[in-house]
Amino acid sequence: MSENWESVYITPLPHRAELAKALLSEHDIPAVVINRQSSSYPTIGWGKSEVHVLAKDAVLAKVILENEATFS
């Protein structure tokens, strides 16, 4: 059975997505980073990186990112 994942953070800066993932991991919330950067124009930086968590963790993850993230 496949579980539903939800985007909780979107940024054009991949390192910020990795920081968000690490912060959520500290709170025992599994997270993955989806890189949607364009491979056609990597030096321009078009696109975004998204942090996804299981849907059941999405509300808590958003609260943690809003209240504890210092990289935004």
Helices and strands as residue ranges (DSSP letters): E 5-11, H 14-26, E 31-35, E 49-54, G 55-57, H 58-68
